[in-house]
Structure formats: C-alpha cells, structure tokens
Amino acid sequence: TVSVLYWPHSMVSYIKVGRLVRVLRGPRASKVGVVTAIIDGNRILVENTEDNKMWRHVQNLKNVEATETVVKIGANASSASVKEALEKKDALAKVAASPAAKKVAAQAALASSTDFERYQLRVARRSRAHWARKVFAENDAKNPISWHAALAAKLTKKHDKFAAKKNKARQERVKKFT
C-alpha cells in the first residue's frame, strides 16, 4: 500500500487508505471522511457515506487533519464497503468522542452562541473561579500548601524571632536606666 507522511500538527499519522481525516477549511470544514485512495503526494480521495456533504471528492493534504482511527478497506473501495467498514468498527463514534472532536464542537458552539449566552458563560466562569479561590483559601489557612502561604508563614516566623530578640535587647537597655 502507498502511504504519505503528513505532519503539520502535533500528532504524527500516516495518511493511508482507510484512515479517517477531518477537513480543516472550506465548505466541508470539520467534517470527517475516510481516505479511499491516494492520488499523489498532495491529494487524496475522501468519502463518508453517512454524511450527505462528504461524497467522494479530492482533498488537498494541507486541508485535512489525520485522526488516530483507521478502518480496513482496500484502495478505491466502493461506497458500500466503506459504509460497511465504518459501521463494523463504529469509527465515526470513536472520532466524535475524541478530545480533538470535542474541542472542535466546543468552538462551533461558542461561535454560534448569542451575546447573552457568552455573557452567561463569562459570569459562570467568574463565579466558579471565585468559589474555587474561596475554598482553596479556607483549606490553605488550615493546612498551607501553596508556596506563597508557606513563604508567608516562614517570613512571619523569622520576623517574630527577630522582633522577640530586639524586644529582649530593648528591655535590657531600659533596665539599665531604671
């Protein structure tokens, strides 16, 4: 089999027949398809029988991101065999459950949200941060684990020791005069 190494992203994956890819830009952006054939070093044939917009078409390798999921199909496989392989391995569900797909879905949800929904999200984040800080501060007061609380305790101890020493010297000087 012919495979092409394509690696502009952090994950190194071989583009090969059967690998699921996500389209990055264009009218099919964020759609997932199966590589059915490799045309040359820059172009592949992609198809997804489950999606009406992902009929068999040519995609540039710069416009796709490889996923970790692979289905077993032959080169130039028919649409029926692609559909069968996707159903057999439940590949589309695996890709949809991946962290990268969840991130893309979250970005799409944020892009399609209204101004008020973004405001609600911002308020919820502030509230969560406030309560997290409050709980952490209470726990940190009981048992200091943060570096600044530990440093403050250390400096307070040094200061108290120094102040006690200075106070003792002052009291001795006062006794001389009285």
Contacts in CASP RR format, 6 or more apart in sequence:
PFRMAT RR
TARGET T0000
AUTHOR 0000-0000-0000
METHOD contacts of the structure
MODEL  1
TVSVLYWPHSMVSYIKVGRLVRVLRGPRASKVGVVTAIIDGNRILVENTE
DNKMWRHVQNLKNVEATETVVKIGANASSASVKEALEKKDALAKVAASPA
AKKVAAQAALASSTDFERYQLRVARRSRAHWARKVFAENDAKNPISWHAA
LAAKLTKKHDKFAAKKNKARQERVKKFT
1 16 0 8 1.000
1 17 0 8 1.000
1 75 0 8 1.000
2 16 0 8 1.000
2 17 0 8 1.000
2 38 0 8 1.000
3 14 0 8 1.000
3 15 0 8 1.000
3 16 0 8 1.000
3 38 0 8 1.000
4 14 0 8 1.000
4 15 0 8 1.000
4 16 0 8 1.000
4 38 0 8 1.000
4 41 0 8 1.000
4 44 0 8 1.000
4 61 0 8 1.000
5 12 0 8 1.000
5 14 0 8 1.000
5 15 0 8 1.000
6 13 0 8 1.000
6 14 0 8 1.000
6 15 0 8 1.000
6 61 0 8 1.000
6 64 0 8 1.000
6 66 0 8 1.000
7 13 0 8 1.000
8 62 0 8 1.000
9 65 0 8 1.000
9 66 0 8 1.000
11 66 0 8 1.000
11 68 0 8 1.000
13 19 0 8 1.000
13 66 0 8 1.000
13 67 0 8 1.000
13 68 0 8 1.000
14 66 0 8 1.000
15 21 0 8 1.000
15 35 0 8 1.000
15 38 0 8 1.000
15 44 0 8 1.000
15 61 0 8 1.000
15 64 0 8 1.000
15 66 0 8 1.000
16 35 0 8 1.000
16 38 0 8 1.000
16 70 0 8 1.000
17 35 0 8 1.000
17 36 0 8 1.000
17 37 0 8 1.000
17 38 0 8 1.000
17 73 0 8 1.000
17 74 0 8 1.000
17 75 0 8 1.000
17 77 0 8 1.000
18 34 0 8 1.000
18 35 0 8 1.000
18 36 0 8 1.000
18 70 0 8 1.000
18 71 0 8 1.000
18 72 0 8 1.000
18 73 0 8 1.000
18 74 0 8 1.000
18 85 0 8 1.000
19 34 0 8 1.000
19 35 0 8 1.000
19 66 0 8 1.000
19 67 0 8 1.000
19 69 0 8 1.000
19 70 0 8 1.000
20 32 0 8 1.000
20 33 0 8 1.000
20 34 0 8 1.000
20 35 0 8 1.000
20 66 0 8 1.000
20 67 0 8 1.000
20 69 0 8 1.000
20 70 0 8 1.000
20 71 0 8 1.000
20 91 0 8 1.000
20 92 0 8 1.000
20 95 0 8 1.000
21 32 0 8 1.000
21 33 0 8 1.000
21 34 0 8 1.000
21 35 0 8 1.000
21 44 0 8 1.000
21 46 0 8 1.000
21 59 0 8 1.000
21 64 0 8 1.000
21 65 0 8 1.000
21 66 0 8 1.000
21 67 0 8 1.000
22 30 0 8 1.000
22 31 0 8 1.000
22 32 0 8 1.000
22 33 0 8 1.000
22 64 0 8 1.000
22 65 0 8 1.000
22 67 0 8 1.000
22 95 0 8 1.000
22 100 0 8 1.000
22 101 0 8 1.000
22 104 0 8 1.000
23 29 0 8 1.000
23 30 0 8 1.000
23 31 0 8 1.000
23 32 0 8 1.000
23 33 0 8 1.000
23 46 0 8 1.000
23 59 0 8 1.000
23 63 0 8 1.000
23 64 0 8 1.000
24 63 0 8 1.000
24 64 0 8 1.000
24 65 0 8 1.000
25 63 0 8 1.000
26 63 0 8 1.000
27 53 0 8 1.000
28 53 0 8 1.000
28 54 0 8 1.000
30 104 0 8 1.000
30 108 0 8 1.000
31 48 0 8 1.000
31 51 0 8 1.000
31 53 0 8 1.000
31 54 0 8 1.000
32 48 0 8 1.000
32 51 0 8 1.000
32 54 0 8 1.000
32 67 0 8 1.000
32 92 0 8 1.000
32 95 0 8 1.000
32 96 0 8 1.000
32 101 0 8 1.000
33 46 0 8 1.000
33 47 0 8 1.000
33 48 0 8 1.000
33 51 0 8 1.000
33 54 0 8 1.000
34 46 0 8 1.000
34 47 0 8 1.000
34 48 0 8 1.000
34 71 0 8 1.000
34 73 0 8 1.000
34 82 0 8 1.000
34 85 0 8 1.000
34 86 0 8 1.000
34 91 0 8 1.000
35 44 0 8 1.000
35 45 0 8 1.000
35 46 0 8 1.000
36 45 0 8 1.000
36 46 0 8 1.000
36 47 0 8 1.000
36 56 0 8 1.000
36 73 0 8 1.000
36 75 0 8 1.000
36 76 0 8 1.000
36 77 0 8 1.000
36 82 0 8 1.000
37 44 0 8 1.000
37 45 0 8 1.000
37 75 0 8 1.000
37 76 0 8 1.000
38 44 0 8 1.000
38 45 0 8 1.000
38 75 0 8 1.000
39 45 0 8 1.000
39 58 0 8 1.000
41 61 0 8 1.000
42 60 0 8 1.000
42 61 0 8 1.000
42 62 0 8 1.000
43 58 0 8 1.000
43 59 0 8 1.000
43 60 0 8 1.000
43 61 0 8 1.000
44 58 0 8 1.000
44 59 0 8 1.000
44 61 0 8 1.000
44 64 0 8 1.000
45 56 0 8 1.000
45 57 0 8 1.000
45 58 0 8 1.000
45 59 0 8 1.000
45 76 0 8 1.000
46 54 0 8 1.000
46 56 0 8 1.000
46 57 0 8 1.000
46 58 0 8 1.000
46 59 0 8 1.000
46 64 0 8 1.000
47 54 0 8 1.000
47 55 0 8 1.000
47 56 0 8 1.000
47 57 0 8 1.000
47 79 0 8 1.000
47 82 0 8 1.000
48 54 0 8 1.000
48 82 0 8 1.000
48 86 0 8 1.000
48 92 0 8 1.000
49 79 0 8 1.000
49 82 0 8 1.000
49 83 0 8 1.000
49 86 0 8 1.000
50 83 0 8 1.000
50 86 0 8 1.000
50 92 0 8 1.000
56 79 0 8 1.000
65 100 0 8 1.000
67 95 0 8 1.000
67 98 0 8 1.000
67 100 0 8 1.000
68 98 0 8 1.000
69 89 0 8 1.000
69 91 0 8 1.000
69 94 0 8 1.000
69 95 0 8 1.000
69 98 0 8 1.000
71 82 0 8 1.000
71 85 0 8 1.000
71 86 0 8 1.000
71 88 0 8 1.000
71 89 0 8 1.000
71 91 0 8 1.000
72 85 0 8 1.000
72 89 0 8 1.000
73 81 0 8 1.000
73 82 0 8 1.000
73 85 0 8 1.000
74 81 0 8 1.000
77 85 0 8 1.000
85 91 0 8 1.000
86 92 0 8 1.000
95 101 0 8 1.000
110 118 0 8 1.000
113 121 0 8 1.000
136 146 0 8 1.000
139 145 0 8 1.000
140 146 0 8 1.000
140 149 0 8 1.000
141 149 0 8 1.000
144 150 0 8 1.000
144 153 0 8 1.000
END
